């Protein structure tokens, strides 16, 4: 009976979100916003748009975001209206029109953008990221020759990784990583313990690590956010989830602005 009452309360909370704040035409993008222990959504100026009524909130992807009330998850649309009941023990972010969920009984399946259970398997697709050039090796060291233009990164590094965009490559000298552009110039001196770029977001906004703290690189290959977080997840839908050294969780946008207090 208690569990039923909690679930009913969660449904009422989801159903009472105002519809006046719908994201029209994708022009207004809402960011998960935390104040204290409560979560809602703010616009890019940091103004709260969807009220602080959730215990946790995820990013909007294709106008759908997961939210948590108590221990259970559900989904809302860009107006704050429920797409599904709050009924899942786990809920993933939507990707390519589907999200993976788990019920409290342990059963796992995918749902579609209307909350319907999907029976067909996910389509396997491969992202086509074009290589910007080829490694150049000499004397046990490695450099990089860019396909466009005649720029060559001299073979003075211990490792080179292609970022597949914007004429940038990651380079390692000894144990430290930096960034070189397609003119062979250092955008960022090798100083980081790791630089991690992921395929899921097109290798954009790599995560940098330095002495156990994490930050981000910008599209220009320079430091966007200095390493200061205890944890930093890859950007997705224009936002990234971070954890502060004291254990507080929130989101930042692509300018590095924090959406939490």
C-alpha beads as a LAMMPS data file, in Angstrom:
LAMMPS data file: protein, C-alpha beads

261 atoms
260 bonds

1 atom types
1 bond types

-500.0 500.0 xlo xhi
-500.0 500.0 ylo yhi
-500.0 500.0 zlo zhi

Masses

1 110.0

Atoms # bond

1 1 1 0.000 0.000 0.000
2 1 1 2.861 2.379 0.842
3 1 1 4.609 1.625 -2.447
4 1 1 1.357 2.309 -4.332
5 1 1 0.951 5.650 -2.566
6 1 1 4.502 6.674 -3.443
7 1 1 4.013 5.711 -7.074
8 1 1 0.736 7.658 -7.216
9 1 1 2.479 10.710 -5.784
10 1 1 5.228 10.397 -8.380
11 1 1 2.691 10.239 -11.196
12 1 1 0.902 13.317 -9.886
13 1 1 4.185 15.191 -9.757
14 1 1 4.991 14.310 -13.341
15 1 1 1.521 15.067 -14.577
16 1 1 1.383 18.515 -13.004
17 1 1 4.341 19.983 -14.909
18 1 1 3.325 23.086 -16.903
19 1 1 2.966 22.681 -20.657
20 1 1 3.680 26.351 -21.400
21 1 1 7.417 25.724 -21.435
22 1 1 7.561 23.318 -24.365
23 1 1 10.733 23.433 -26.409
24 1 1 9.430 24.682 -29.720
25 1 1 11.306 23.648 -32.818
26 1 1 14.334 22.635 -30.780
27 1 1 15.322 26.310 -30.389
28 1 1 15.241 26.297 -26.570
29 1 1 17.367 23.597 -24.993
30 1 1 16.791 22.778 -21.361
31 1 1 19.603 21.718 -19.057
32 1 1 19.185 19.571 -15.915
33 1 1 19.470 22.013 -13.003
34 1 1 20.095 21.126 -9.371
35 1 1 19.502 23.269 -6.314
36 1 1 20.243 21.496 -3.072
37 1 1 18.815 18.001 -3.381
38 1 1 16.102 18.875 -5.910
39 1 1 16.336 18.820 -9.687
40 1 1 14.478 20.611 -12.447
41 1 1 15.431 22.176 -15.772
42 1 1 16.821 25.586 -16.650
43 1 1 17.297 27.492 -19.896
44 1 1 20.728 28.512 -21.124
45 1 1 20.574 31.678 -19.020
46 1 1 20.252 29.584 -15.893
47 1 1 16.590 30.467 -15.313
48 1 1 14.509 27.604 -13.921
49 1 1 11.880 26.582 -16.474
50 1 1 10.645 23.188 -15.298
51 1 1 10.207 23.254 -11.492
52 1 1 12.597 21.658 -9.018
53 1 1 10.492 18.611 -8.247
54 1 1 12.689 15.606 -9.036
55 1 1 15.320 13.697 -7.088
56 1 1 17.482 13.450 -10.208
57 1 1 17.193 14.433 -13.862
58 1 1 18.886 13.543 -17.125
59 1 1 19.532 15.447 -20.374
60 1 1 16.947 15.959 -23.081
61 1 1 17.616 13.943 -26.217
62 1 1 15.007 14.239 -28.979
63 1 1 12.736 16.092 -26.520
64 1 1 12.762 13.218 -23.998
65 1 1 14.593 13.023 -20.670
66 1 1 14.643 10.584 -17.775
67 1 1 13.795 11.753 -14.256
68 1 1 13.946 10.021 -10.892
69 1 1 11.390 10.316 -8.084
70 1 1 12.420 8.381 -5.007
71 1 1 14.072 5.199 -6.256
72 1 1 12.132 4.908 -9.514
73 1 1 12.592 6.482 -12.941
74 1 1 10.293 7.712 -15.666
75 1 1 10.459 9.920 -18.760
76 1 1 9.145 13.401 -19.518
77 1 1 8.929 15.486 -22.684
78 1 1 10.241 19.016 -23.242
79 1 1 7.102 20.500 -21.694
80 1 1 7.489 18.479 -18.496
81 1 1 4.622 16.130 -19.362
82 1 1 5.028 12.405 -18.565
83 1 1 5.969 10.111 -21.433
84 1 1 5.959 7.060 -19.142
85 1 1 4.945 6.421 -15.533
86 1 1 7.653 6.532 -12.867
87 1 1 8.101 2.778 -12.737
88 1 1 11.636 1.770 -13.735
89 1 1 14.481 0.683 -11.498
90 1 1 16.908 1.895 -14.175
91 1 1 16.441 4.187 -17.163
92 1 1 18.897 5.057 -19.929
93 1 1 19.175 8.137 -22.100
94 1 1 17.444 7.915 -25.483
95 1 1 19.683 7.169 -28.449
96 1 1 18.450 6.742 -32.004
97 1 1 14.832 6.666 -30.876
98 1 1 15.118 4.101 -28.099
99 1 1 16.188 3.765 -24.471
100 1 1 17.033 0.765 -22.314
101 1 1 15.002 0.381 -19.088
102 1 1 14.736 -2.098 -16.245
103 1 1 11.676 -2.845 -14.117
104 1 1 11.975 -3.540 -10.373
105 1 1 11.544 -7.256 -11.078
106 1 1 14.762 -7.203 -13.100
107 1 1 13.273 -7.483 -16.586
108 1 1 15.116 -5.317 -19.117
109 1 1 13.924 -4.090 -22.501
110 1 1 13.950 -1.048 -24.793
111 1 1 11.203 1.526 -25.137
112 1 1 10.370 3.932 -27.957
113 1 1 9.730 7.698 -27.820
114 1 1 6.075 7.164 -26.882
115 1 1 7.011 4.877 -24.001
116 1 1 5.964 1.751 -25.906
117 1 1 7.888 -1.470 -25.386
118 1 1 9.994 -2.354 -28.422
119 1 1 10.322 -5.936 -29.566
120 1 1 12.586 -5.528 -32.581
121 1 1 16.333 -5.413 -31.905
122 1 1 18.211 -2.141 -32.191
123 1 1 19.612 -1.413 -35.629
124 1 1 23.371 -1.737 -35.692
125 1 1 24.904 1.372 -37.219
126 1 1 28.484 2.480 -37.559
127 1 1 29.500 6.110 -37.408
128 1 1 31.608 7.158 -40.371
129 1 1 34.411 9.263 -38.924
130 1 1 36.885 10.114 -41.646
131 1 1 40.567 9.909 -40.807
132 1 1 42.368 13.228 -41.152
133 1 1 45.637 11.658 -42.204
134 1 1 48.177 8.963 -41.370
135 1 1 50.875 8.356 -38.752
136 1 1 54.489 9.078 -39.621
137 1 1 57.080 6.882 -37.868
138 1 1 60.780 7.441 -37.523
139 1 1 63.367 6.320 -35.003
140 1 1 60.828 4.804 -32.650
141 1 1 58.791 8.012 -32.544
142 1 1 55.537 8.907 -34.278
143 1 1 54.132 12.003 -35.959
144 1 1 51.186 12.680 -38.251
145 1 1 50.699 13.723 -41.878
146 1 1 47.399 15.458 -42.583
147 1 1 45.597 14.576 -45.808
148 1 1 44.437 18.147 -46.448
149 1 1 47.370 20.488 -46.989
150 1 1 50.995 19.618 -46.478
151 1 1 51.180 19.892 -42.699
152 1 1 53.219 17.246 -40.945
153 1 1 53.385 16.792 -37.193
154 1 1 57.054 15.882 -36.661
155 1 1 57.761 12.342 -35.401
156 1 1 58.809 13.352 -31.905
157 1 1 55.943 11.831 -29.944
158 1 1 55.413 8.456 -28.323
159 1 1 51.786 8.165 -29.462
160 1 1 49.384 10.086 -31.715
161 1 1 45.585 9.741 -31.867
162 1 1 43.377 11.214 -34.565
163 1 1 40.383 13.236 -33.296
164 1 1 38.677 12.936 -36.730
165 1 1 37.612 16.592 -36.747
166 1 1 38.777 20.212 -36.801
167 1 1 42.353 19.382 -37.794
168 1 1 43.385 18.264 -34.315
169 1 1 45.268 15.245 -33.012
170 1 1 46.131 14.100 -29.509
171 1 1 49.815 13.526 -28.820
172 1 1 51.663 11.796 -25.985
173 1 1 55.181 12.660 -24.927
174 1 1 56.338 10.341 -22.182
175 1 1 53.383 9.927 -19.818
176 1 1 51.723 13.260 -20.703
177 1 1 49.154 14.158 -23.367
178 1 1 48.623 17.358 -25.353
179 1 1 46.998 18.614 -28.581
180 1 1 48.534 19.510 -31.959
181 1 1 46.751 21.226 -34.869
182 1 1 47.008 20.612 -38.624
183 1 1 49.798 23.155 -38.940
184 1 1 51.935 21.104 -36.662
185 1 1 51.624 23.605 -33.822
186 1 1 50.980 22.705 -30.206
187 1 1 47.553 23.884 -29.150
188 1 1 48.112 22.421 -25.694
189 1 1 51.433 21.377 -24.236
190 1 1 51.644 17.723 -23.124
191 1 1 50.691 18.084 -19.464
192 1 1 47.726 15.792 -18.845
193 1 1 47.722 12.249 -17.497
194 1 1 45.000 11.297 -19.999
195 1 1 42.801 12.823 -22.699
196 1 1 39.731 10.751 -23.538
197 1 1 37.519 11.282 -26.596
198 1 1 34.560 8.996 -27.335
199 1 1 32.869 7.961 -30.563
200 1 1 29.366 8.461 -29.146
201 1 1 29.631 12.240 -29.362
202 1 1 31.846 12.415 -32.430
203 1 1 35.027 12.740 -30.376
204 1 1 33.968 16.233 -29.325
205 1 1 34.934 17.912 -26.029
206 1 1 37.481 15.335 -24.830
207 1 1 37.805 14.753 -21.087
208 1 1 41.221 15.649 -19.650
209 1 1 42.690 14.194 -16.459
210 1 1 45.377 15.728 -14.303
211 1 1 46.345 14.491 -10.843
212 1 1 43.011 12.740 -10.311
213 1 1 40.880 15.711 -11.382
214 1 1 38.933 16.048 -14.630
215 1 1 38.032 18.825 -17.057
216 1 1 37.291 19.316 -20.772
217 1 1 38.851 20.519 -24.003
218 1 1 36.949 22.844 -26.323
219 1 1 36.488 22.530 -30.108
220 1 1 39.668 24.562 -30.642
221 1 1 41.747 21.980 -28.787
222 1 1 42.396 24.342 -25.909
223 1 1 41.301 23.966 -22.313
224 1 1 37.580 24.654 -21.866
225 1 1 37.269 23.602 -18.217
226 1 1 40.377 23.184 -16.075
227 1 1 40.640 19.823 -14.299
228 1 1 38.667 20.388 -11.098
229 1 1 36.007 17.681 -10.964
230 1 1 36.235 14.324 -9.200
231 1 1 34.388 12.813 -12.157
232 1 1 33.481 14.039 -15.648
233 1 1 31.309 12.165 -18.139
234 1 1 31.383 12.733 -21.922
235 1 1 29.181 15.448 -23.396
236 1 1 25.820 14.319 -24.689
237 1 1 23.103 16.501 -26.221
238 1 1 25.159 19.583 -25.420
239 1 1 25.624 18.888 -21.704
240 1 1 27.934 16.818 -19.516
241 1 1 27.418 15.335 -16.072
242 1 1 30.120 16.162 -13.521
243 1 1 30.807 15.433 -9.863
244 1 1 32.561 17.920 -7.590
245 1 1 35.295 16.870 -5.138
246 1 1 32.746 16.976 -2.295
247 1 1 30.450 14.547 -4.125
248 1 1 27.874 16.962 -5.538
249 1 1 26.536 16.070 -8.988
250 1 1 25.314 18.412 -11.707
251 1 1 25.595 19.366 -15.371
252 1 1 27.632 21.845 -17.386
253 1 1 27.031 23.135 -20.900
254 1 1 29.454 23.500 -23.802
255 1 1 30.644 26.858 -22.533
256 1 1 31.587 25.280 -19.200
257 1 1 28.736 26.952 -17.299
258 1 1 27.541 25.008 -14.250
259 1 1 23.832 24.352 -13.746
260 1 1 23.865 23.542 -10.069
261 1 1 24.289 25.244 -6.715

Bonds

1 1 1 2
2 1 2 3
3 1 3 4
4 1 4 5
5 1 5 6
6 1 6 7
7 1 7 8
8 1 8 9
9 1 9 10
10 1 10 11
11 1 11 12
12 1 12 13
13 1 13 14
14 1 14 15
15 1 15 16
16 1 16 17
17 1 17 18
18 1 18 19
19 1 19 20
20 1 20 21
21 1 21 22
22 1 22 23
23 1 23 24
24 1 24 25
25 1 25 26
26 1 26 27
27 1 27 28
28 1 28 29
29 1 29 30
30 1 30 31
31 1 31 32
32 1 32 33
33 1 33 34
34 1 34 35
35 1 35 36
36 1 36 37
37 1 37 38
38 1 38 39
39 1 39 40
40 1 40 41
41 1 41 42
42 1 42 43
43 1 43 44
44 1 44 45
45 1 45 46
46 1 46 47
47 1 47 48
48 1 48 49
49 1 49 50
50 1 50 51
51 1 51 52
52 1 52 53
53 1 53 54
54 1 54 55
55 1 55 56
56 1 56 57
57 1 57 58
58 1 58 59
59 1 59 60
60 1 60 61
61 1 61 62
62 1 62 63
63 1 63 64
64 1 64 65
65 1 65 66
66 1 66 67
67 1 67 68
68 1 68 69
69 1 69 70
70 1 70 71
71 1 71 72
72 1 72 73
73 1 73 74
74 1 74 75
75 1 75 76
76 1 76 77
77 1 77 78
78 1 78 79
79 1 79 80
80 1 80 81
81 1 81 82
82 1 82 83
83 1 83 84
84 1 84 85
85 1 85 86
86 1 86 87
87 1 87 88
88 1 88 89
89 1 89 90
90 1 90 91
91 1 91 92
92 1 92 93
93 1 93 94
94 1 94 95
95 1 95 96
96 1 96 97
97 1 97 98
98 1 98 99
99 1 99 100
100 1 100 101
101 1 101 102
102 1 102 103
103 1 103 104
104 1 104 105
105 1 105 106
106 1 106 107
107 1 107 108
108 1 108 109
109 1 109 110
110 1 110 111
111 1 111 112
112 1 112 113
113 1 113 114
114 1 114 115
115 1 115 116
116 1 116 117
117 1 117 118
118 1 118 119
119 1 119 120
120 1 120 121
121 1 121 122
122 1 122 123
123 1 123 124
124 1 124 125
125 1 125 126
126 1 126 127
127 1 127 128
128 1 128 129
129 1 129 130
130 1 130 131
131 1 131 132
132 1 132 133
133 1 133 134
134 1 134 135
135 1 135 136
136 1 136 137
137 1 137 138
138 1 138 139
139 1 139 140
140 1 140 141
141 1 141 142
142 1 142 143
143 1 143 144
144 1 144 145
145 1 145 146
146 1 146 147
147 1 147 148
148 1 148 149
149 1 149 150
150 1 150 151
151 1 151 152
152 1 152 153
153 1 153 154
154 1 154 155
155 1 155 156
156 1 156 157
157 1 157 158
158 1 158 159
159 1 159 160
160 1 160 161
161 1 161 162
162 1 162 163
163 1 163 164
164 1 164 165
165 1 165 166
166 1 166 167
167 1 167 168
168 1 168 169
169 1 169 170
170 1 170 171
171 1 171 172
172 1 172 173
173 1 173 174
174 1 174 175
175 1 175 176
176 1 176 177
177 1 177 178
178 1 178 179
179 1 179 180
180 1 180 181
181 1 181 182
182 1 182 183
183 1 183 184
184 1 184 185
185 1 185 186
186 1 186 187
187 1 187 188
188 1 188 189
189 1 189 190
190 1 190 191
191 1 191 192
192 1 192 193
193 1 193 194
194 1 194 195
195 1 195 196
196 1 196 197
197 1 197 198
198 1 198 199
199 1 199 200
200 1 200 201
201 1 201 202
202 1 202 203
203 1 203 204
204 1 204 205
205 1 205 206
206 1 206 207
207 1 207 208
208 1 208 209
209 1 209 210
210 1 210 211
211 1 211 212
212 1 212 213
213 1 213 214
214 1 214 215
215 1 215 216
216 1 216 217
217 1 217 218
218 1 218 219
219 1 219 220
220 1 220 221
221 1 221 222
222 1 222 223
223 1 223 224
224 1 224 225
225 1 225 226
226 1 226 227
227 1 227 228
228 1 228 229
229 1 229 230
230 1 230 231
231 1 231 232
232 1 232 233
233 1 233 234
234 1 234 235
235 1 235 236
236 1 236 237
237 1 237 238
238 1 238 239
239 1 239 240
240 1 240 241
241 1 241 242
242 1 242 243
243 1 243 244
244 1 244 245
245 1 245 246
246 1 246 247
247 1 247 248
248 1 248 249
249 1 249 250
250 1 250 251
251 1 251 252
252 1 252 253
253 1 253 254
254 1 254 255
255 1 255 256
256 1 256 257
257 1 257 258
258 1 258 259
259 1 259 260
260 1 260 261
